[in-house]
């Protein structure tokens, strides 16, 4: 691993949000690819944070400072992840489902979609079914995108799809789901139109859904 990437990994792991911005700038200056900085430097560090939490070595405060460090690093990377597409590819409403406050993955998906020319309405975290449905009706979106990070909250996706069916809008709007505990099989079971395991494949799937 490049030493600067190892440094970014360590900054995120230790929650050093000021250092992470300095090191991300340095890595960009050295010409390293933004996707590499994001995946190998920051996302992999967050996975390690999860493992340490499971092992009882990290607690919620450590997870929070790591999340803040990741967000600081992402704010530096954001302009470099933006694509050159000028025409809006489509309109997406995205949110983390009810009961779930994890937003780093959702924000990455949002950022990558925007970078690929999508217009994205961010509904935030802990989004209830009524808020998702009202975004579909009010904002005329093409894709409704839901993120969940906890095995219990992923169950809150299905009621949103059921409400969409009931409103009669599911023919017009495609549903894209993702988040660490999800699988393609789960996505199909709940009636989603697409599933993506990570932010870049969320963009590929969103583009594909628009052709369906
Ligand atoms: Co929490 N947390 N957390 N947490 N947290 C997890 C998810 C957990 C797996 C940790 C663990 O035990 N190993 C565990 C869930 C276990 C389970 O499912 N049963 C857990 C727990 C238990 C909890 C609490 C209950 C802890 C407590 O209070 N005792 C609590 C719940 C709060 C709530 O939401 N109601 C809690 C709280 C928190 C913090 C607030 C401290 C913080 C979140 C801060 C924030 O988001 N602003 C936090 C964090 C940081 C984590 C871990 C360590 C990291 C999550 C993360 O940001 N990953 C996480 C452990 C882990 O993931 N290994 C953990 C990096 C991010 C880039 O990845 O979000 O997976 P991810 O997104 C990926 C893909 O999943 C995908 O693309 C992204 C990028 O490629 N993706 C999509 C995501 N959404 C998508 C949508 C798509 C497509 C792809 O289409 C629409």
Boltz pocket constraint, residues with backbone or C-beta under 6 A from the ligand:
constraints:
  - pocket:
      binder: B
      contacts: [[A, 43], [A, 46], [A, 47], [A, 48], [A, 49], [A, 50], [A, 51], [A, 53], [A, 54], [A, 60], [A, 61], [A, 63], [A, 64], [A, 67], [A, 99], [A, 100], [A, 101], [A, 102], [A, 103], [A, 104], [A, 105], [A, 106], [A, 108], [A, 109], [A, 145], [A, 146], [A, 147], [A, 148], [A, 149], [A, 150], [A, 151], [A, 152], [A, 176], [A, 177], [A, 178], [A, 179], [A, 180], [A, 181], [A, 195], [A, 196], [A, 197], [A, 198], [A, 199], [A, 200], [A, 202]]
      max_distance: 6.0
